[in-house]
C-alpha cells in the first residue's frame, strides 16, 4: 500500500509572513514562529491541500509529518480544517516532541521511519535538505512544488479495507517519532 505524507509549513500552509515577522537579525525566533497565536498570518497552499484532499477522497492513506511541536496540535488541526483540509481523515499526524530541537532532515527521517511499516511512503516537503535526506534513507520524496506528481504516481487501490483507520473526528492519537 502506498502512503502519501505531507509536511505542513511551506507545503500545505504558506507560513512566509509568520517567518518574516519572527525573524530578527537574520535569525528565526522559534518561540515566536511556533506560537499558535501567530497562525493567523498563514495562508493555505490550495494546490497541495486540494491534492491531499483528492488523495484522501480516492481512499489513499495520507499522513502529516510536521516540525511543529506537539503543544501546537490543537491549533494546527484547527488551522488546517479552516483551510479546508480533510485532516479528520488522515491516518496520522506526527508532531515533534516539545523538547526536540533537531534540524528537520534527521527529525523527519526518524519520524517517517517510525511509520514505514504502513506501506510504501511518498513524502512531499518544502525543505530540499529534508527531501534529499529522505531519498538517501530509501524513501520516495519530492519538493512541495512537485507534489502534483504524487497523484500521477498513485497506484490503483486494492480493497477499501486494506487502509488503516484514520484519525477520525476529534483528531485521534498523536504519534511521535521518539519513544
C-alpha positions as CSV (number, residue, x, y, z in Angstrom):
1,X,0.0,0.0,0.0
2,X,1.2,3.5,-0.8
3,X,1.1,6.0,2.0
4,X,1.3,9.7,1.0
5,X,3.0,12.0,3.5
6,X,2.8,15.8,3.6
7,X,4.8,18.4,5.6
8,X,2.7,21.3,6.8
9,X,4.7,24.6,6.8
10,X,5.8,25.5,3.3
11,X,3.9,22.6,1.8
12,X,0.2,22.8,2.9
13,X,0.5,26.2,4.6
14,X,2.3,29.3,3.4
15,X,3.9,30.5,6.6
16,X,6.2,33.0,5.0
17,X,4.6,36.1,6.6
18,X,4.9,34.4,10.0
19,X,8.5,33.5,9.3
20,X,9.3,37.1,8.3
21,X,7.5,38.5,11.4
22,X,9.5,36.1,13.6
23,X,12.9,36.8,12.1
24,X,15.3,39.2,13.8
25,X,18.8,39.9,12.7
26,X,18.7,37.1,10.2
27,X,17.8,34.5,12.9
28,X,14.4,32.9,13.4
29,X,12.8,33.3,16.8
30,X,11.4,29.8,17.1
31,X,9.2,30.7,20.1
32,X,7.6,33.4,18.0
33,X,7.3,31.2,14.9
34,X,5.8,28.2,16.9
35,X,3.2,30.4,18.6
36,X,-0.4,29.3,17.9
37,X,-1.4,33.0,18.2
38,X,0.7,33.8,15.1
39,X,-1.0,31.2,12.8
40,X,-3.5,33.9,11.6
41,X,-0.6,35.2,9.4
42,X,-0.6,31.9,7.3
43,X,-2.4,31.2,4.1
44,X,-3.3,27.9,2.5
45,X,-1.3,26.4,-0.3
46,X,-4.5,25.5,-2.1
47,X,-3.0,23.3,-4.8
48,X,-1.3,21.0,-2.2
49,X,-4.3,21.0,0.1
50,X,-6.5,20.1,-2.9
51,X,-4.1,17.3,-3.8
52,X,-4.1,15.9,-0.3
53,X,-7.9,16.0,-0.2
54,X,-8.1,14.3,-3.6
55,X,-5.8,11.5,-2.3
56,X,-8.0,11.1,0.8
57,X,-11.2,11.0,-1.2
58,X,-9.7,8.4,-3.5
59,X,-9.1,6.3,-0.4
60,X,-5.4,6.7,-0.3
61,X,-3.6,6.6,3.0
62,X,-2.3,10.1,4.0
63,X,-0.2,11.1,6.9
64,X,1.0,14.5,8.0
65,X,4.6,15.0,9.4
66,X,5.4,18.4,10.8
67,X,8.3,20.0,12.6
68,X,5.7,21.8,14.7
69,X,5.8,20.7,18.4
70,X,3.0,18.6,19.9
71,X,1.9,21.6,22.0
72,X,0.6,23.0,18.7
73,X,-1.6,20.0,17.9
74,X,-5.0,21.7,18.5
75,X,-4.3,24.9,16.7
76,X,-2.6,23.0,13.8
77,X,-5.7,20.8,13.3
78,X,-8.0,23.9,13.6
79,X,-5.9,25.8,11.1
80,X,-5.9,23.0,8.5
81,X,-9.6,22.4,9.0
82,X,-10.1,26.2,8.4
83,X,-8.2,25.9,5.2
84,X,-10.5,23.1,4.0
85,X,-8.0,20.2,4.6
86,X,-9.7,16.9,5.4
87,X,-7.5,16.4,8.4
88,X,-10.1,14.2,10.2
89,X,-9.5,11.6,7.5
90,X,-5.7,11.5,7.7
91,X,-4.2,8.3,9.0
92,X,-1.8,10.1,11.4
93,X,-0.5,13.5,12.4
94,X,3.1,13.2,13.5
95,X,4.4,16.1,15.5
96,X,7.8,16.8,17.0
97,X,8.2,16.3,20.8
98,X,8.2,19.7,22.5
99,X,11.8,19.3,23.6
100,X,13.1,18.0,20.2
101,X,15.2,20.8,18.6
102,X,16.9,18.7,15.9
103,X,17.0,20.0,12.3
104,X,14.1,18.9,10.1
105,X,16.1,16.3,8.0
106,X,17.1,13.9,10.8
107,X,13.8,14.5,12.6
108,X,11.7,13.7,9.6
109,X,13.8,10.6,8.6
110,X,13.2,9.3,12.1
111,X,9.5,10.3,12.1
112,X,8.8,8.6,8.8
113,X,11.0,5.5,9.7
114,X,8.6,5.0,12.6
115,X,5.6,4.6,10.2
116,X,7.5,2.9,7.4
117,X,5.6,-0.4,8.2
118,X,2.4,1.2,6.9
119,X,3.5,0.8,3.3
120,X,5.5,2.4,0.5
121,X,5.9,6.0,1.8
122,X,6.0,9.0,-0.6
123,X,6.7,12.3,1.1
124,X,6.2,15.9,0.0
125,X,8.2,18.7,1.7
126,X,9.4,22.2,1.0
127,X,12.8,21.6,2.5
128,X,15.2,20.3,-0.1
129,X,17.6,19.1,2.6
130,X,14.8,17.0,4.1
131,X,13.8,15.6,0.7
132,X,17.5,14.7,0.0
133,X,17.9,13.1,3.4
134,X,14.7,11.0,2.9
135,X,15.9,9.9,-0.5
136,X,19.3,8.9,0.9
137,X,17.4,6.8,3.5
138,X,15.3,4.9,0.9
139,X,12.2,7.0,0.9
140,X,10.5,8.5,-2.2
141,X,10.3,12.2,-1.7
142,X,9.6,15.3,-3.7
143,X,9.7,19.0,-3.1
144,X,6.5,20.9,-2.4
145,X,6.3,22.5,-5.8
146,X,6.3,18.9,-7.3
147,X,3.6,17.4,-5.1
148,X,1.3,17.1,-8.0
149,X,3.5,14.3,-9.3
150,X,2.4,12.2,-6.3
151,X,-1.1,11.9,-7.6
152,X,0.1,10.9,-11.0
153,X,2.3,8.2,-9.4
154,X,-0.6,6.7,-7.4
155,X,-1.2,3.0,-8.0
156,X,-4.8,1.8,-8.1
157,X,-6.2,0.9,-4.7
158,X,-7.0,-2.7,-3.8
159,X,-9.8,-3.1,-1.3
160,X,-11.0,-0.2,0.8
161,X,-10.5,-2.4,3.9
162,X,-6.7,-2.6,3.5
163,X,-6.4,1.1,4.5
164,X,-5.6,1.6,8.2
165,X,-8.2,3.6,10.2
166,X,-7.9,7.4,10.0
167,X,-7.6,9.8,13.0
168,X,-11.3,10.5,12.8
169,X,-13.3,13.4,14.1
170,X,-11.6,14.8,17.2
171,X,-8.1,14.2,15.9
172,X,-7.2,10.7,17.3
173,X,-3.9,9.8,18.9
174,X,-0.8,11.9,18.3
175,X,2.1,9.8,17.1
176,X,5.6,10.6,17.9
177,X,8.9,9.7,16.3
178,X,10.6,9.1,19.6
179,X,10.0,6.6,22.3
